[in-house]
Amino acid sequence: MQGAPVIEISGLTVKRDEVVVLSLDSFTLEDREVLVLIGPNGAGKTTLLQTILRLIPAHSGSILFKSRDALSIEQPHAYRRHFGMVFQEPLLFNTRVYDNIVSGLRIRGMPAAEMKRRAEEEMKRFGIAHLADRLSRTLSGGEAQRTSLARAFAVRPEVLLLDEPFASLDNPTRESITADLERAIRDTGTSMIMATHDRDEALRIADRLAVMQDGRIIQTGPPGEIMERPASEFVAGFVGTETILSGTVNEVLEGTFVVLVQGKRVELAGEARKGERITFCVRPETIVLSKGDMEQVSARNRFRGTVTRITALRPYSRVHVDCGFPLIAWITPHSVQELLLAEGVDIEASFKATAIHVIRRDAG
């Protein structure tokens, strides 16, 4: 990322009926950055997008757009022309696909020949050139959302705001449109903020994630960093770390320490004080399930357990194991068959001391 932020927010609060629904100490969007807001429904994602676009008023704070105070601009409509917006519902006009795509260009007074060139370029980009003369009401959900994206890109926005744009689409359609959106962002260098509650979608497209809860951003960073080092139990659970355990430090070793979890010894890399209460998490893909001699396993943490549940999650299977405490591992369906796993089957579970992330209470 280079230069000053495209959007810079400080001390922003938004209220509804005197209740604070959004409170941000700071927030930035860098030039050409794809930032994804992720969090459950009601976390404040849509409110943040609407506030940036000045569709709802801020109670306090500042929003700078390219170093200019966005909240003091007297003509919000002129300010909004710097943005493209795509909602969960496509919100198309009841006219042809072509007319929808050029609608923003007509408002800007663009010559007809240039409008036609822009429209053809965006229809080709999103695979809807053959739909140019179709009425919007005859489109499928995926076709309508492709039209909405083409319309947004046609005006060459400096920032694209997307609010759960693919939430109502089936998985194959979502995968295809997301791939086209990724290419469009890469080809045009458009800065983008997208709100979603879909973890996989966020991890796929984001340069940076901002995890939201109760109107606040509680952690930001590259996807890998948030996945591997969540700042709180909420973040850990939301990004797919399903094994979250607590215990008391029983022994301090050289470079590692031992935590007692329901009477079982778990060794973690790092430093801690004896008697300290520790919460930690283990990502499901780092847990290895096996049968046979546990002494042949190199991982420090090795436990015998019983499979309590198996859930198919393409392309993985989620395996719940009771080791005296619960573990959840992700393994391939082939491994499930190879290990002859089923509910009630005994299994060995192992994970390395370095695979564990400690959640410090003052970090959440």
Contacts in CASP RR format, 6 or more apart in sequence:
PFRMAT RR
TARGET T0000
AUTHOR 0000-0000-0000
METHOD contacts of the structure
MODEL  1
MQGAPVIEISGLTVKRDEVVVLSLDSFTLEDREVLVLIGPNGAGKTTLLQ
TILRLIPAHSGSILFKSRDALSIEQPHAYRRHFGMVFQEPLLFNTRVYDN
IVSGLRIRGMPAAEMKRRAEEEMKRFGIAHLADRLSRTLSGGEAQRTSLA
RAFAVRPEVLLLDEPFASLDNPTRESITADLERAIRDTGTSMIMATHDRD
EALRIADRLAVMQDGRIIQTGPPGEIMERPASEFVAGFVGTETILSGTVN
EVLEGTFVVLVQGKRVELAGEARKGERITFCVRPETIVLSKGDMEQVSAR
NRFRGTVTRITALRPYSRVHVDCGFPLIAWITPHSVQELLLAEGVDIEAS
FKATAIHVIRRDAG
1 30 0 8 1.000
1 31 0 8 1.000
1 32 0 8 1.000
1 33 0 8 1.000
2 31 0 8 1.000
3 30 0 8 1.000
3 31 0 8 1.000
4 31 0 8 1.000
4 66 0 8 1.000
4 67 0 8 1.000
5 28 0 8 1.000
5 29 0 8 1.000
5 30 0 8 1.000
5 31 0 8 1.000
5 64 0 8 1.000
6 29 0 8 1.000
6 30 0 8 1.000
6 31 0 8 1.000
6 33 0 8 1.000
6 65 0 8 1.000
6 66 0 8 1.000
6 158 0 8 1.000
6 159 0 8 1.000
6 191 0 8 1.000
7 27 0 8 1.000
7 28 0 8 1.000
7 29 0 8 1.000
7 52 0 8 1.000
7 63 0 8 1.000
7 64 0 8 1.000
7 65 0 8 1.000
7 159 0 8 1.000
7 191 0 8 1.000
7 193 0 8 1.000
8 26 0 8 1.000
8 27 0 8 1.000
8 28 0 8 1.000
8 29 0 8 1.000
8 63 0 8 1.000
8 64 0 8 1.000
8 67 0 8 1.000
9 24 0 8 1.000
9 26 0 8 1.000
9 27 0 8 1.000
9 28 0 8 1.000
9 52 0 8 1.000
9 61 0 8 1.000
9 62 0 8 1.000
9 63 0 8 1.000
9 64 0 8 1.000
10 25 0 8 1.000
10 26 0 8 1.000
10 61 0 8 1.000
10 62 0 8 1.000
10 64 0 8 1.000
11 23 0 8 1.000
11 24 0 8 1.000
11 25 0 8 1.000
11 26 0 8 1.000
11 60 0 8 1.000
11 61 0 8 1.000
11 62 0 8 1.000
12 22 0 8 1.000
12 23 0 8 1.000
12 24 0 8 1.000
12 27 0 8 1.000
12 51 0 8 1.000
12 58 0 8 1.000
12 60 0 8 1.000
12 61 0 8 1.000
12 62 0 8 1.000
12 63 0 8 1.000
13 20 0 8 1.000
13 22 0 8 1.000
13 23 0 8 1.000
13 24 0 8 1.000
13 58 0 8 1.000
13 59 0 8 1.000
13 60 0 8 1.000
13 61 0 8 1.000
14 20 0 8 1.000
14 21 0 8 1.000
14 22 0 8 1.000
14 23 0 8 1.000
14 47 0 8 1.000
14 51 0 8 1.000
14 56 0 8 1.000
14 57 0 8 1.000
14 58 0 8 1.000
14 59 0 8 1.000
15 21 0 8 1.000
15 59 0 8 1.000
20 59 0 8 1.000
20 215 0 8 1.000
21 44 0 8 1.000
21 47 0 8 1.000
21 215 0 8 1.000
22 44 0 8 1.000
22 47 0 8 1.000
22 48 0 8 1.000
22 51 0 8 1.000
22 215 0 8 1.000
23 215 0 8 1.000
23 216 0 8 1.000
24 48 0 8 1.000
24 216 0 8 1.000
24 217 0 8 1.000
27 48 0 8 1.000
27 210 0 8 1.000
27 217 0 8 1.000
29 35 0 8 1.000
29 159 0 8 1.000
29 191 0 8 1.000
29 193 0 8 1.000
30 191 0 8 1.000
31 191 0 8 1.000
32 189 0 8 1.000
32 190 0 8 1.000
32 191 0 8 1.000
33 191 0 8 1.000
33 192 0 8 1.000
33 207 0 8 1.000
33 208 0 8 1.000
34 185 0 8 1.000
34 191 0 8 1.000
34 192 0 8 1.000
34 194 0 8 1.000
34 205 0 8 1.000
34 206 0 8 1.000
34 207 0 8 1.000
34 208 0 8 1.000
35 192 0 8 1.000
35 193 0 8 1.000
35 194 0 8 1.000
35 206 0 8 1.000
35 207 0 8 1.000
35 208 0 8 1.000
35 209 0 8 1.000
35 210 0 8 1.000
36 193 0 8 1.000
36 194 0 8 1.000
36 195 0 8 1.000
36 196 0 8 1.000
36 201 0 8 1.000
36 202 0 8 1.000
36 205 0 8 1.000
36 206 0 8 1.000
36 208 0 8 1.000
36 209 0 8 1.000
36 210 0 8 1.000
37 43 0 8 1.000
37 45 0 8 1.000
37 48 0 8 1.000
37 49 0 8 1.000
37 193 0 8 1.000
37 194 0 8 1.000
37 195 0 8 1.000
37 196 0 8 1.000
37 210 0 8 1.000
37 212 0 8 1.000
38 45 0 8 1.000
38 195 0 8 1.000
38 196 0 8 1.000
38 197 0 8 1.000
38 199 0 8 1.000
38 202 0 8 1.000
38 209 0 8 1.000
38 210 0 8 1.000
38 211 0 8 1.000
38 212 0 8 1.000
38 238 0 8 1.000
38 239 0 8 1.000
39 45 0 8 1.000
39 196 0 8 1.000
39 197 0 8 1.000
39 211 0 8 1.000
39 212 0 8 1.000
39 213 0 8 1.000
39 238 0 8 1.000
40 197 0 8 1.000
40 213 0 8 1.000
40 238 0 8 1.000
41 197 0 8 1.000
42 215 0 8 1.000
43 197 0 8 1.000
43 212 0 8 1.000
43 213 0 8 1.000
43 214 0 8 1.000
43 215 0 8 1.000
44 212 0 8 1.000
44 215 0 8 1.000
45 163 0 8 1.000
45 164 0 8 1.000
45 195 0 8 1.000
45 196 0 8 1.000
45 197 0 8 1.000
45 212 0 8 1.000
46 163 0 8 1.000
46 164 0 8 1.000
46 195 0 8 1.000
47 56 0 8 1.000
47 215 0 8 1.000
48 195 0 8 1.000
48 212 0 8 1.000
49 85 0 8 1.000
49 161 0 8 1.000
49 163 0 8 1.000
49 193 0 8 1.000
49 195 0 8 1.000
50 56 0 8 1.000
51 57 0 8 1.000
51 58 0 8 1.000
51 63 0 8 1.000
52 63 0 8 1.000
52 70 0 8 1.000
52 83 0 8 1.000
52 161 0 8 1.000
52 193 0 8 1.000
53 80 0 8 1.000
53 83 0 8 1.000
53 85 0 8 1.000
53 161 0 8 1.000
54 70 0 8 1.000
54 71 0 8 1.000
54 73 0 8 1.000
54 76 0 8 1.000
54 79 0 8 1.000
54 80 0 8 1.000
58 71 0 8 1.000
61 71 0 8 1.000
62 69 0 8 1.000
62 71 0 8 1.000
63 69 0 8 1.000
63 70 0 8 1.000
63 71 0 8 1.000
64 70 0 8 1.000
65 79 0 8 1.000
65 82 0 8 1.000
66 158 0 8 1.000
70 79 0 8 1.000
73 79 0 8 1.000
81 108 0 8 1.000
81 155 0 8 1.000
82 157 0 8 1.000
82 158 0 8 1.000
82 159 0 8 1.000
83 157 0 8 1.000
83 158 0 8 1.000
83 159 0 8 1.000
83 160 0 8 1.000
83 161 0 8 1.000
84 152 0 8 1.000
84 155 0 8 1.000
84 157 0 8 1.000
84 159 0 8 1.000
84 160 0 8 1.000
84 161 0 8 1.000
85 152 0 8 1.000
85 160 0 8 1.000
85 161 0 8 1.000
85 162 0 8 1.000
85 163 0 8 1.000
86 145 0 8 1.000
86 148 0 8 1.000
86 149 0 8 1.000
86 152 0 8 1.000
86 160 0 8 1.000
86 161 0 8 1.000
86 162 0 8 1.000
86 163 0 8 1.000
86 165 0 8 1.000
87 148 0 8 1.000
87 163 0 8 1.000
87 164 0 8 1.000
87 165 0 8 1.000
88 163 0 8 1.000
88 164 0 8 1.000
88 165 0 8 1.000
88 167 0 8 1.000
88 168 0 8 1.000
89 168 0 8 1.000
90 136 0 8 1.000
90 141 0 8 1.000
90 144 0 8 1.000
90 145 0 8 1.000
90 147 0 8 1.000
90 148 0 8 1.000
91 148 0 8 1.000
92 100 0 8 1.000
92 136 0 8 1.000
92 139 0 8 1.000
92 144 0 8 1.000
92 147 0 8 1.000
92 148 0 8 1.000
92 151 0 8 1.000
93 99 0 8 1.000
93 100 0 8 1.000
93 103 0 8 1.000
93 136 0 8 1.000
94 135 0 8 1.000
94 136 0 8 1.000
94 137 0 8 1.000
95 135 0 8 1.000
95 136 0 8 1.000
96 132 0 8 1.000
96 133 0 8 1.000
96 134 0 8 1.000
96 135 0 8 1.000
96 136 0 8 1.000
97 123 0 8 1.000
97 128 0 8 1.000
97 131 0 8 1.000
97 132 0 8 1.000
97 133 0 8 1.000
97 134 0 8 1.000
97 135 0 8 1.000
97 136 0 8 1.000
97 139 0 8 1.000
97 147 0 8 1.000
98 119 0 8 1.000
98 123 0 8 1.000
98 132 0 8 1.000
98 133 0 8 1.000
100 136 0 8 1.000
100 147 0 8 1.000
100 148 0 8 1.000
100 151 0 8 1.000
101 118 0 8 1.000
101 119 0 8 1.000
101 122 0 8 1.000
101 123 0 8 1.000
101 147 0 8 1.000
101 150 0 8 1.000
101 151 0 8 1.000
101 154 0 8 1.000
102 110 0 8 1.000
102 115 0 8 1.000
102 116 0 8 1.000
102 118 0 8 1.000
102 119 0 8 1.000
102 154 0 8 1.000
103 151 0 8 1.000
104 151 0 8 1.000
104 154 0 8 1.000
104 155 0 8 1.000
105 114 0 8 1.000
105 115 0 8 1.000
105 118 0 8 1.000
105 119 0 8 1.000
105 154 0 8 1.000
105 155 0 8 1.000
106 115 0 8 1.000
108 155 0 8 1.000
110 118 0 8 1.000
118 154 0 8 1.000
119 132 0 8 1.000
119 150 0 8 1.000
119 154 0 8 1.000
120 129 0 8 1.000
121 154 0 8 1.000
122 150 0 8 1.000
122 151 0 8 1.000
122 153 0 8 1.000
122 154 0 8 1.000
123 129 0 8 1.000
123 131 0 8 1.000
123 132 0 8 1.000
123 150 0 8 1.000
125 150 0 8 1.000
125 153 0 8 1.000
125 180 0 8 1.000
125 183 0 8 1.000
125 184 0 8 1.000
125 187 0 8 1.000
126 146 0 8 1.000
126 147 0 8 1.000
126 149 0 8 1.000
126 150 0 8 1.000
126 153 0 8 1.000
126 177 0 8 1.000
126 180 0 8 1.000
126 184 0 8 1.000
127 146 0 8 1.000
127 180 0 8 1.000
128 143 0 8 1.000
128 146 0 8 1.000
128 147 0 8 1.000
128 150 0 8 1.000
131 139 0 8 1.000
131 143 0 8 1.000
131 147 0 8 1.000
134 143 0 8 1.000
136 144 0 8 1.000
136 147 0 8 1.000
139 147 0 8 1.000
141 168 0 8 1.000
141 169 0 8 1.000
141 173 0 8 1.000
142 169 0 8 1.000
142 173 0 8 1.000
142 177 0 8 1.000
145 165 0 8 1.000
145 166 0 8 1.000
145 169 0 8 1.000
145 177 0 8 1.000
146 177 0 8 1.000
146 180 0 8 1.000
148 165 0 8 1.000
149 165 0 8 1.000
149 177 0 8 1.000
149 180 0 8 1.000
149 181 0 8 1.000
149 184 0 8 1.000
152 160 0 8 1.000
153 160 0 8 1.000
153 184 0 8 1.000
153 188 0 8 1.000
153 190 0 8 1.000
156 188 0 8 1.000
157 190 0 8 1.000
158 190 0 8 1.000
158 191 0 8 1.000
159 190 0 8 1.000
159 191 0 8 1.000
159 192 0 8 1.000
159 193 0 8 1.000
160 185 0 8 1.000
160 190 0 8 1.000
160 191 0 8 1.000
160 192 0 8 1.000
160 193 0 8 1.000
161 192 0 8 1.000
161 193 0 8 1.000
161 194 0 8 1.000
162 192 0 8 1.000
162 193 0 8 1.000
162 194 0 8 1.000
162 195 0 8 1.000
163 194 0 8 1.000
163 195 0 8 1.000
164 195 0 8 1.000
164 196 0 8 1.000
164 197 0 8 1.000
165 194 0 8 1.000
166 173 0 8 1.000
166 174 0 8 1.000
166 177 0 8 1.000
166 178 0 8 1.000
166 196 0 8 1.000
166 198 0 8 1.000
166 201 0 8 1.000
167 196 0 8 1.000
167 197 0 8 1.000
167 198 0 8 1.000
169 177 0 8 1.000
174 201 0 8 1.000
178 201 0 8 1.000
178 204 0 8 1.000
178 205 0 8 1.000
181 205 0 8 1.000
182 204 0 8 1.000
182 205 0 8 1.000
184 190 0 8 1.000
185 192 0 8 1.000
185 205 0 8 1.000
194 202 0 8 1.000
194 205 0 8 1.000
194 206 0 8 1.000
196 202 0 8 1.000
199 238 0 8 1.000
199 239 0 8 1.000
199 240 0 8 1.000
202 209 0 8 1.000
202 223 0 8 1.000
203 209 0 8 1.000
203 223 0 8 1.000
203 224 0 8 1.000
203 227 0 8 1.000
203 239 0 8 1.000
206 223 0 8 1.000
207 222 0 8 1.000
208 220 0 8 1.000
208 221 0 8 1.000
208 222 0 8 1.000
208 223 0 8 1.000
209 219 0 8 1.000
209 220 0 8 1.000
209 221 0 8 1.000
209 222 0 8 1.000
209 223 0 8 1.000
209 226 0 8 1.000
210 217 0 8 1.000
210 219 0 8 1.000
210 220 0 8 1.000
210 221 0 8 1.000
211 217 0 8 1.000
211 218 0 8 1.000
211 219 0 8 1.000
211 220 0 8 1.000
211 226 0 8 1.000
211 234 0 8 1.000
211 235 0 8 1.000
211 238 0 8 1.000
211 239 0 8 1.000
212 218 0 8 1.000
213 234 0 8 1.000
218 231 0 8 1.000
218 232 0 8 1.000
218 234 0 8 1.000
218 235 0 8 1.000
218 364 0 8 1.000
219 226 0 8 1.000
219 230 0 8 1.000
219 231 0 8 1.000
219 232 0 8 1.000
219 235 0 8 1.000
219 364 0 8 1.000
220 226 0 8 1.000
226 235 0 8 1.000
226 239 0 8 1.000
227 239 0 8 1.000
227 240 0 8 1.000
227 241 0 8 1.000
227 283 0 8 1.000
228 283 0 8 1.000
228 357 0 8 1.000
229 357 0 8 1.000
230 236 0 8 1.000
230 237 0 8 1.000
230 239 0 8 1.000
230 241 0 8 1.000
230 281 0 8 1.000
230 357 0 8 1.000
230 359 0 8 1.000
231 359 0 8 1.000
231 363 0 8 1.000
231 364 0 8 1.000
232 359 0 8 1.000
232 363 0 8 1.000
232 364 0 8 1.000
233 244 0 8 1.000
233 279 0 8 1.000
233 281 0 8 1.000
233 359 0 8 1.000
234 364 0 8 1.000
235 364 0 8 1.000
236 244 0 8 1.000
236 281 0 8 1.000
236 357 0 8 1.000
236 359 0 8 1.000
237 244 0 8 1.000
237 281 0 8 1.000
240 283 0 8 1.000
240 284 0 8 1.000
241 281 0 8 1.000
241 282 0 8 1.000
241 283 0 8 1.000
241 284 0 8 1.000
241 357 0 8 1.000
242 284 0 8 1.000
242 318 0 8 1.000
242 328 0 8 1.000
243 281 0 8 1.000
243 282 0 8 1.000
243 283 0 8 1.000
243 284 0 8 1.000
243 287 0 8 1.000
243 326 0 8 1.000
243 327 0 8 1.000
243 328 0 8 1.000
244 279 0 8 1.000
244 280 0 8 1.000
244 281 0 8 1.000
244 359 0 8 1.000
245 261 0 8 1.000
245 266 0 8 1.000
245 279 0 8 1.000
245 280 0 8 1.000
245 281 0 8 1.000
245 282 0 8 1.000
245 325 0 8 1.000
246 261 0 8 1.000
246 277 0 8 1.000
246 278 0 8 1.000
246 279 0 8 1.000
246 280 0 8 1.000
247 259 0 8 1.000
247 260 0 8 1.000
247 261 0 8 1.000
247 277 0 8 1.000
247 278 0 8 1.000
247 279 0 8 1.000
248 259 0 8 1.000
248 260 0 8 1.000
248 275 0 8 1.000
248 276 0 8 1.000
248 277 0 8 1.000
248 278 0 8 1.000
249 257 0 8 1.000
249 258 0 8 1.000
249 259 0 8 1.000
249 272 0 8 1.000
249 273 0 8 1.000
249 274 0 8 1.000
249 275 0 8 1.000
249 276 0 8 1.000
249 277 0 8 1.000
249 278 0 8 1.000
250 258 0 8 1.000
250 259 0 8 1.000
250 260 0 8 1.000
250 265 0 8 1.000
250 274 0 8 1.000
250 275 0 8 1.000
251 257 0 8 1.000
251 258 0 8 1.000
251 274 0 8 1.000
252 258 0 8 1.000
252 271 0 8 1.000
252 272 0 8 1.000
252 273 0 8 1.000
252 274 0 8 1.000
253 267 0 8 1.000
255 269 0 8 1.000
255 270 0 8 1.000
255 271 0 8 1.000
256 267 0 8 1.000
256 268 0 8 1.000
256 269 0 8 1.000
256 270 0 8 1.000
256 300 0 8 1.000
256 353 0 8 1.000
257 267 0 8 1.000
257 268 0 8 1.000
257 270 0 8 1.000
257 271 0 8 1.000
257 272 0 8 1.000
258 265 0 8 1.000
258 266 0 8 1.000
258 267 0 8 1.000
258 268 0 8 1.000
259 265 0 8 1.000
259 266 0 8 1.000
259 267 0 8 1.000
259 268 0 8 1.000
259 272 0 8 1.000
259 278 0 8 1.000
259 280 0 8 1.000
260 266 0 8 1.000
261 325 0 8 1.000
262 324 0 8 1.000
262 325 0 8 1.000
263 324 0 8 1.000
264 303 0 8 1.000
264 323 0 8 1.000
264 324 0 8 1.000
264 325 0 8 1.000
266 280 0 8 1.000
266 301 0 8 1.000
266 356 0 8 1.000
267 300 0 8 1.000
267 301 0 8 1.000
267 353 0 8 1.000
268 278 0 8 1.000
268 280 0 8 1.000
268 353 0 8 1.000
268 356 0 8 1.000
268 358 0 8 1.000
269 353 0 8 1.000
269 354 0 8 1.000
269 356 0 8 1.000
270 358 0 8 1.000
272 278 0 8 1.000
272 358 0 8 1.000
278 358 0 8 1.000
279 358 0 8 1.000
279 359 0 8 1.000
279 361 0 8 1.000
280 356 0 8 1.000
280 357 0 8 1.000
280 358 0 8 1.000
280 359 0 8 1.000
281 356 0 8 1.000
281 357 0 8 1.000
281 359 0 8 1.000
282 327 0 8 1.000
282 351 0 8 1.000
282 355 0 8 1.000
282 356 0 8 1.000
282 357 0 8 1.000
283 355 0 8 1.000
283 357 0 8 1.000
284 318 0 8 1.000
284 328 0 8 1.000
284 329 0 8 1.000
284 330 0 8 1.000
285 329 0 8 1.000
285 330 0 8 1.000
286 351 0 8 1.000
286 352 0 8 1.000
286 355 0 8 1.000
287 327 0 8 1.000
287 328 0 8 1.000
287 329 0 8 1.000
287 330 0 8 1.000
287 349 0 8 1.000
287 350 0 8 1.000
287 351 0 8 1.000
288 297 0 8 1.000
288 299 0 8 1.000
288 329 0 8 1.000
288 349 0 8 1.000
288 350 0 8 1.000
288 351 0 8 1.000
289 319 0 8 1.000
289 321 0 8 1.000
289 329 0 8 1.000
289 331 0 8 1.000
289 335 0 8 1.000
289 339 0 8 1.000
289 341 0 8 1.000
289 347 0 8 1.000
289 348 0 8 1.000
289 349 0 8 1.000
290 297 0 8 1.000
290 339 0 8 1.000
290 347 0 8 1.000
290 348 0 8 1.000
290 350 0 8 1.000
291 339 0 8 1.000
291 347 0 8 1.000
291 348 0 8 1.000
292 348 0 8 1.000
294 302 0 8 1.000
294 304 0 8 1.000
294 348 0 8 1.000
294 350 0 8 1.000
297 348 0 8 1.000
297 350 0 8 1.000
299 350 0 8 1.000
299 351 0 8 1.000
299 352 0 8 1.000
299 353 0 8 1.000
300 352 0 8 1.000
300 353 0 8 1.000
301 350 0 8 1.000
301 351 0 8 1.000
301 352 0 8 1.000
301 353 0 8 1.000
302 348 0 8 1.000
302 349 0 8 1.000
302 350 0 8 1.000
303 323 0 8 1.000
303 324 0 8 1.000
303 327 0 8 1.000
303 348 0 8 1.000
303 349 0 8 1.000
303 350 0 8 1.000
304 323 0 8 1.000
304 346 0 8 1.000
304 347 0 8 1.000
304 348 0 8 1.000
304 349 0 8 1.000
305 321 0 8 1.000
305 322 0 8 1.000
305 323 0 8 1.000
305 324 0 8 1.000
305 346 0 8 1.000
305 347 0 8 1.000
305 348 0 8 1.000
305 349 0 8 1.000
306 321 0 8 1.000
306 322 0 8 1.000
306 344 0 8 1.000
306 345 0 8 1.000
306 346 0 8 1.000
306 347 0 8 1.000
307 319 0 8 1.000
307 320 0 8 1.000
307 321 0 8 1.000
307 341 0 8 1.000
307 342 0 8 1.000
307 343 0 8 1.000
307 344 0 8 1.000
307 345 0 8 1.000
307 346 0 8 1.000
307 347 0 8 1.000
308 320 0 8 1.000
308 321 0 8 1.000
308 322 0 8 1.000
308 343 0 8 1.000
308 344 0 8 1.000
309 318 0 8 1.000
309 319 0 8 1.000
309 320 0 8 1.000
309 343 0 8 1.000
310 317 0 8 1.000
310 318 0 8 1.000
310 319 0 8 1.000
310 320 0 8 1.000
310 336 0 8 1.000
310 341 0 8 1.000
310 342 0 8 1.000
310 343 0 8 1.000
311 317 0 8 1.000
311 318 0 8 1.000
311 320 0 8 1.000
312 318 0 8 1.000
312 333 0 8 1.000
313 330 0 8 1.000
315 332 0 8 1.000
315 333 0 8 1.000
316 330 0 8 1.000
316 331 0 8 1.000
316 332 0 8 1.000
316 333 0 8 1.000
317 330 0 8 1.000
317 331 0 8 1.000
317 332 0 8 1.000
317 333 0 8 1.000
317 335 0 8 1.000
317 336 0 8 1.000
318 328 0 8 1.000
318 329 0 8 1.000
318 330 0 8 1.000
319 328 0 8 1.000
319 329 0 8 1.000
319 330 0 8 1.000
319 331 0 8 1.000
319 336 0 8 1.000
319 341 0 8 1.000
320 326 0 8 1.000
320 327 0 8 1.000
320 328 0 8 1.000
321 327 0 8 1.000
321 328 0 8 1.000
321 329 0 8 1.000
321 347 0 8 1.000
321 349 0 8 1.000
323 349 0 8 1.000
327 349 0 8 1.000
329 349 0 8 1.000
335 341 0 8 1.000
339 345 0 8 1.000
339 347 0 8 1.000
341 347 0 8 1.000
END
